């Protein structure tokens, strides 16, 4: 069999490699960037490490892809193909030229829309109706390679970053599994990206999760869905950081001051915005466990009339 090196570091990556291995597609080397491994058992890097150990696959963390040692390491595995899914670093020419058919990137958008590191989050923030998977032959520029496969995916109103990560990874896995022989035999069509449709998804910073209660309820709710998990959407109350995990919108045109807690019941905590109201259904107070609507209604921590703040 023609061997594959797989490069990835996220939940999206983990789902794809897991699905490929279930179909006995031979992956003999997995690489991830050298990042601090979180202690959480279910962190993406730890999940990938556990999977590679179980399947007796060599796992390497690479500090710098341009480093001669890294290039030599990958070359020694003689990959016929390098599959890249949410790796997070630019691949130099020396590595791009190693496999016979090049490096293949699995990107979670409909390229050339949302080139960059946060395509799923940007689709949710923009309230897009559709996203998808695009598979390209990589070149030295970010997400600019020729398209070999593309599949559209509808975004449903309840979808969060968590949901779409799984959904799009499953779509990508199916494309690769169904077309693996075409990839092995270099029998796929290549199509240039339409330069007139190029847009970019900017790198997300932790501060992007901070909620501005002067925004509309709709905009805040999209933010909560897009930043689910990391960086999360958060606010402050009584000097404590409050991570908002799940919310919904309550249409009410009565004017309140921004960020004011106006009501509590079994549906959640009602907070005012510039337009309509956010109902917080699930949250996490700093250094506490996640709490849901029933507990929120009964807790004395959140007081009607007081304000959630930016800081």
DOLOLUM-106123 format. One record per residue (C-alpha): x, y negated, z negated; residue number from 1; residue in three letters. Coordinates in nm, 3 decimals, always signed. Layout:
        xx        yy        zz     k     r
         X         Y         Z   NUM   ALA
...
END
This chain:
        xx        yy        zz     k     r
    +0.000    +0.000    +0.000     1   UNK
    +0.104    -0.360    +0.060     2   UNK
    +0.178    -0.520    -0.274     3   UNK
    +0.041    -0.848    -0.406     4   UNK
    +0.175    -1.106    -0.648     5   UNK
    -0.107    -1.287    -0.825     6   UNK
    -0.063    -1.639    -0.967     7   UNK
    -0.315    -1.790    -1.210     8   UNK
    -0.372    -1.910    -1.564     9   UNK
    -0.744    -1.973    -1.620    10   UNK
    -1.071    -1.789    -1.684    11   UNK
    -1.139    -1.825    -1.312    12   UNK
    -0.807    -1.647    -1.240    13   UNK
    -0.872    -1.373    -1.496    14   UNK
    -1.210    -1.280    -1.349    15   UNK
    -1.068    -1.255    -0.997    16   UNK
    -0.768    -1.039    -1.086    17   UNK
    -0.989    -0.815    -1.300    18   UNK
    -1.231    -0.760    -1.011    19   UNK
    -0.950    -0.689    -0.763    20   UNK
    -0.797    -0.429    -0.992    21   UNK
    -1.137    -0.259    -1.036    22   UNK
    -1.134    -0.200    -0.660    23   UNK
    -0.781    -0.057    -0.679    24   UNK
    -0.623    -0.343    -0.488    25   UNK
    -0.256    -0.310    -0.573    26   UNK
    -0.118    -0.603    -0.769    27   UNK
    +0.234    -0.536    -0.896    28   UNK
    +0.326    -0.876    -1.040    29   UNK
    +0.131    -1.154    -1.213    30   UNK
    +0.273    -1.499    -1.285    31   UNK
    +0.144    -1.786    -1.496    32   UNK
    +0.297    -2.125    -1.577    33   UNK
    +0.493    -2.147    -1.901    34   UNK
    +0.241    -2.306    -2.135    35   UNK
    +0.179    -2.280    -2.505    36   UNK
    -0.029    -1.969    -2.560    37   UNK
    -0.325    -2.038    -2.785    38   UNK
    -0.381    -1.811    -3.082    39   UNK
    -0.740    -1.746    -2.979    40   UNK
    -0.776    -1.385    -2.870    41   UNK
    -1.002    -1.475    -2.577    42   UNK
    -0.790    -1.760    -2.434    43   UNK
    -0.740    -1.716    -2.055    44   UNK
    -0.364    -1.657    -2.077    45   UNK
    -0.407    -1.395    -2.350    46   UNK
    -0.681    -1.224    -2.147    47   UNK
    -0.451    -1.207    -1.845    48   UNK
    -0.162    -1.074    -2.058    49   UNK
    -0.388    -0.806    -2.212    50   UNK
    -0.512    -0.700    -1.868    51   UNK
    -0.162    -0.674    -1.720    52   UNK
    -0.042    -0.464    -2.016    53   UNK
    -0.340    -0.231    -1.981    54   UNK
    -0.270    -0.183    -1.610    55   UNK
    +0.111    -0.166    -1.647    56   UNK
    +0.160    -0.473    -1.430    57   UNK
    +0.466    -0.693    -1.480    58   UNK
    +0.368    -1.033    -1.620    59   UNK
    +0.597    -1.337    -1.598    60   UNK
    +0.562    -1.692    -1.729    61   UNK
    +0.747    -1.931    -1.502    62   UNK
    +0.880    -2.259    -1.638    63   UNK
    +0.953    -2.411    -1.297    64   UNK
    +0.853    -2.270    -0.958    65   UNK
    +1.139    -2.457    -0.789    66   UNK
    +1.393    -2.295    -1.018    67   UNK
    +1.629    -2.055    -0.838    68   UNK
    +1.569    -1.791    -1.105    69   UNK
    +1.193    -1.807    -1.052    70   UNK
    +1.229    -1.783    -0.673    71   UNK
    +1.463    -1.486    -0.713    72   UNK
    +1.222    -1.322    -0.961    73   UNK
    +0.929    -1.341    -0.720    74   UNK
    +1.145    -1.239    -0.423    75   UNK
    +1.257    -0.923    -0.606    76   UNK
    +0.895    -0.801    -0.612    77   UNK
    +0.885    -0.832    -0.232    78   UNK
    +0.521    -0.949    -0.215    79   UNK
    +0.336    -0.897    +0.110    80   UNK
    +0.090    -1.157    -0.013    81   UNK
    +0.078    -1.410    -0.297    82   UNK
    -0.275    -1.487    -0.418    83   UNK
    -0.305    -1.817    -0.605    84   UNK
    -0.612    -1.897    -0.815    85   UNK
    -0.610    -2.199    -1.046    86   UNK
    -0.235    -2.190    -1.114    87   UNK
    -0.200    -2.563    -1.180    88   UNK
    +0.142    -2.628    -1.020    89   UNK
    +0.269    -2.701    -0.670    90   UNK
    +0.435    -2.411    -0.487    91   UNK
    +0.766    -2.504    -0.319    92   UNK
    +0.849    -2.412    +0.040    93   UNK
    +1.090    -2.142    -0.077    94   UNK
    +0.807    -1.947    -0.239    95   UNK
    +0.548    -2.026    +0.029    96   UNK
    +0.778    -1.861    +0.285    97   UNK
    +0.845    -1.544    +0.082    98   UNK
    +0.536    -1.334    +0.173    99   UNK
    +0.487    -1.214    +0.529   100   UNK
    +0.149    -1.388    +0.565   101   UNK
    +0.223    -1.671    +0.324   102   UNK
    +0.052    -1.776    +0.002   103   UNK
    -0.327    -1.769    -0.011   104   UNK
    -0.506    -2.017    -0.236   105   UNK
    -0.855    -1.961    -0.378   106   UNK
    -1.006    -2.305    -0.435   107   UNK
    -1.335    -2.373    -0.617   108   UNK
    -1.484    -2.631    -0.380   109   UNK
    -1.591    -2.671    -0.020   110   UNK
    -1.264    -2.810    +0.111   111   UNK
    -1.174    -3.071    +0.214   112   UNK
    -1.419    -3.194    -0.049   113   UNK
    -1.264    -3.220    -0.396   114   UNK
    -0.904    -3.139    -0.334   115   UNK
    -0.720    -3.133    -0.665   116   UNK
    -0.727    -2.982    -1.012   117   UNK
    -1.089    -3.030    -1.127   118   UNK
    -1.327    -2.944    -0.840   119   UNK
    -1.594    -2.769    -1.051   120   UNK
    -1.607    -3.046    -1.311   121   UNK
    -1.627    -3.312    -1.040   122   UNK
    -1.915    -3.132    -0.865   123   UNK
    -2.110    -3.129    -1.192   124   UNK
    -2.031    -3.492    -1.278   125   UNK
    -2.146    -3.594    -0.928   126   UNK
    -2.469    -3.397    -0.969   127   UNK
    -2.398    -3.206    -0.648   128   UNK
    -2.653    -2.955    -0.527   129   UNK
    -2.391    -2.725    -0.379   130   UNK
    -2.031    -2.620    -0.436   131   UNK
    -1.845    -2.313    -0.316   132   UNK
    -1.524    -2.124    -0.256   133   UNK
    -1.268    -2.205    +0.011   134   UNK
    -0.972    -1.976    +0.078   135   UNK
    -0.675    -2.133    +0.257   136   UNK
    -0.325    -2.052    +0.375   137   UNK
    -0.114    -2.281    +0.157   138   UNK
    +0.130    -2.541    +0.281   139   UNK
    +0.352    -2.781    +0.085   140   UNK
    +0.070    -3.031    +0.027   141   UNK
    -0.205    -2.991    -0.231   142   UNK
    -0.512    -2.807    -0.095   143   UNK
    -0.438    -2.913    +0.264   144   UNK
    -0.380    -2.570    +0.422   145   UNK
    -0.585    -2.412    +0.700   146   UNK
    -0.918    -2.256    +0.601   147   UNK
    -0.964    -1.882    +0.648   148   UNK
    -1.285    -1.822    +0.447   149   UNK
    -1.557    -2.043    +0.301   150   UNK
    -1.873    -1.961    +0.104   151   UNK
    -2.141    -2.201    -0.025   152   UNK
    -2.286    -2.171    -0.376   153   UNK
    -2.596    -2.350    -0.505   154   UNK
    -2.557    -2.537    -0.835   155   UNK
    -2.857    -2.476    -1.061   156   UNK
    -2.976    -2.741    -1.306   157   UNK
    -2.863    -2.544    -1.613   158   UNK
    -2.513    -2.463    -1.480   159   UNK
    -2.217    -2.571    -1.691   160   UNK
    -1.843    -2.544    -1.622   161   UNK
    -1.858    -2.205    -1.797   162   UNK
    -2.136    -2.075    -1.570   163   UNK
    -1.980    -2.198    -1.246   164   UNK
    -1.634    -2.066    -1.335   165   UNK
    -1.782    -1.717    -1.357   166   UNK
    -2.016    -1.756    -1.059   167   UNK
    -1.747    -1.890    -0.825   168   UNK
    -1.487    -1.637    -0.941   169   UNK
    -1.732    -1.357    -0.856   170   UNK
    -1.790    -1.506    -0.510   171   UNK
    -1.415    -1.537    -0.451   172   UNK
    -1.358    -1.179    -0.565   173   UNK
    -1.621    -1.049    -0.324   174   UNK
    -1.468    -1.241    -0.031   175   UNK
    -1.123    -1.101    -0.104   176   UNK
    -1.241    -0.744    -0.160   177   UNK
    -1.455    -0.743    +0.157   178   UNK
    -1.174    -0.887    +0.369   179   UNK
    -0.864    -0.731    +0.215   180   UNK
    -0.788    -0.522    +0.526   181   UNK
    -0.808    -0.830    +0.750   182   UNK
    -0.566    -1.002    +0.514   183   UNK
    -0.331    -0.703    +0.512   184   UNK
    -0.335    -0.690    +0.892   185   UNK
    -0.313    -1.068    +0.943   186   UNK
    -0.641    -1.062    +1.135   187   UNK
    -0.817    -1.373    +1.018   188   UNK
    -0.906    -1.697    +1.191   189   UNK
    -0.756    -2.023    +1.072   190   UNK
    -0.939    -2.354    +1.090   191   UNK
    -0.807    -2.704    +1.025   192   UNK
    -0.974    -2.909    +0.754   193   UNK
    -1.184    -3.205    +0.867   194   UNK
    -0.980    -3.511    +0.768   195   UNK
    -1.291    -3.732    +0.774   196   UNK
    -1.446    -3.537    +0.484   197   UNK
    -1.152    -3.550    +0.240   198   UNK
    -1.230    -3.640    -0.122   199   UNK
    -1.031    -3.579    -0.439   200   UNK
    -1.099    -3.438    -0.785   201   UNK
    -0.880    -3.621    -1.033   202   UNK
    -0.693    -3.450    -1.315   203   UNK
    -0.904    -3.450    -1.633   204   UNK
    -0.764    -3.598    -1.953   205   UNK
    -0.880    -3.528    -2.305   206   UNK
    -1.015    -3.883    -2.345   207   UNK
    -1.253    -3.824    -2.051   208   UNK
    -1.471    -3.620    -2.288   209   UNK
    -1.548    -3.921    -2.509   210   UNK
    -1.918    -4.008    -2.474   211   UNK
    -2.022    -4.364    -2.401   212   UNK
    -2.377    -4.397    -2.534   213   UNK
    -2.431    -4.699    -2.307   214   UNK
    -2.450    -4.456    -2.016   215   UNK
    -2.781    -4.300    -1.911   216   UNK
    -2.900    -3.974    -2.064   217   UNK
    -2.864    -3.812    -1.722   218   UNK
    -2.498    -3.916    -1.689   219   UNK
    -2.414    -3.803    -2.043   220   UNK
    -2.584    -3.467    -1.989   221   UNK
    -2.384    -3.410    -1.669   222   UNK
    -2.068    -3.491    -1.864   223   UNK
    -2.157    -3.236    -2.134   224   UNK
    -2.206    -2.966    -1.868   225   UNK
    -1.891    -3.056    -1.672   226   UNK
    -1.656    -3.064    -1.972   227   UNK
    -1.797    -2.758    -2.147   228   UNK
    -1.508    -2.584    -2.325   229   UNK
    -1.239    -2.839    -2.236   230   UNK
    -1.196    -3.124    -2.295   231   UNK
    -1.553    -3.095    -2.430   232   UNK
    -1.783    -3.394    -2.469   233   UNK
    -1.750    -3.559    -2.805   234   UNK
    -1.852    -3.852    -3.021   235   UNK
    -1.795    -3.961    -3.383   236   UNK
    -2.018    -3.979    -3.690   237   UNK
    -1.913    -4.051    -4.049   238   UNK
    -1.550    -4.051    -3.928   239   UNK
    -1.591    -3.691    -3.809   240   UNK
    -1.543    -3.579    -3.449   241   UNK
    -1.867    -3.426    -3.317   242   UNK
    -1.832    -3.193    -3.019   243   UNK
    -2.158    -3.171    -2.825   244   UNK
    -2.194    -2.830    -2.663   245   UNK
    -2.550    -2.828    -2.530   246   UNK
    -2.810    -3.097    -2.472   247   UNK
    -3.114    -3.183    -2.266   248   UNK
    -3.291    -3.500    -2.155   249   UNK
    -3.607    -3.648    -2.304   250   UNK
    -3.769    -3.909    -2.079   251   UNK
    -3.872    -4.202    -2.294   252   UNK
    -3.859    -4.565    -2.183   253   UNK
    -3.879    -4.722    -2.529   254   UNK
    -3.566    -4.931    -2.589   255   UNK
    -3.340    -4.840    -2.882   256   UNK
    -2.985    -4.939    -2.965   257   UNK
    -2.729    -4.718    -2.792   258   UNK
    -2.624    -4.403    -2.979   259   UNK
    -2.891    -4.433    -3.249   260   UNK
    -3.034    -4.116    -3.405   261   UNK
    -3.406    -4.174    -3.365   262   UNK
    -3.557    -3.837    -3.447   263   UNK
    -3.487    -3.481    -3.566   264   UNK
    -3.695    -3.168    -3.522   265   UNK
    -3.661    -2.801    -3.424   266   UNK
    -3.571    -2.906    -3.069   267   UNK
    -3.260    -3.092    -3.187   268   UNK
    -3.130    -3.441    -3.262   269   UNK
    -3.267    -3.723    -3.046   270   UNK
    -3.010    -3.992    -2.957   271   UNK
    -3.078    -4.310    -2.760   272   UNK
    -2.896    -4.415    -2.441   273   UNK
    -2.935    -4.701    -2.193   274   UNK
    -3.204    -4.495    -2.018   275   UNK
    -3.396    -4.209    -2.175   276   UNK
    -3.287    -3.993    -2.468   277   UNK
    -3.039    -3.709    -2.518   278   UNK
    -3.157    -3.419    -2.732   279   UNK
    -2.854    -3.249    -2.886   280   UNK
    -2.931    -2.877    -2.912   281   UNK
    -2.592    -2.740    -3.015   282   UNK
    -2.285    -2.907    -3.161   283   UNK
    -1.973    -2.858    -3.366   284   UNK
    -1.872    -3.089    -3.649   285   UNK
    -1.496    -3.126    -3.694   286   UNK
    -1.351    -2.827    -3.885   287   UNK
    -1.693    -2.657    -3.898   288   UNK
    -1.865    -2.379    -3.707   289   UNK
    -2.104    -2.436    -3.415   290   UNK
    -2.459    -2.514    -3.529   291   UNK
    -2.784    -2.494    -3.334   292   UNK
    -3.116    -2.682    -3.335   293   UNK
    -3.275    -2.508    -3.633   294   UNK
    -2.979    -2.584    -3.861   295   UNK
    -2.946    -2.936    -3.717   296   UNK
    -3.302    -3.017    -3.821   297   UNK
    -3.242    -2.898    -4.175   298   UNK
    -2.903    -3.057    -4.235   299   UNK
    -2.875    -3.385    -4.426   300   UNK
    -2.552    -3.477    -4.250   301   UNK
    -2.725    -3.654    -3.959   302   UNK
    -2.947    -3.943    -4.075   303   UNK
    -3.226    -4.099    -3.870   304   UNK
    -3.148    -4.464    -3.791   305   UNK
    -2.771    -4.425    -3.802   306   UNK
    -2.541    -4.426    -3.500   307   UNK
    -2.314    -4.189    -3.313   308   UNK
    -2.011    -4.389    -3.205   309   UNK
    -1.719    -4.387    -2.960   310   UNK
    -1.471    -4.400    -3.247   311   UNK
END
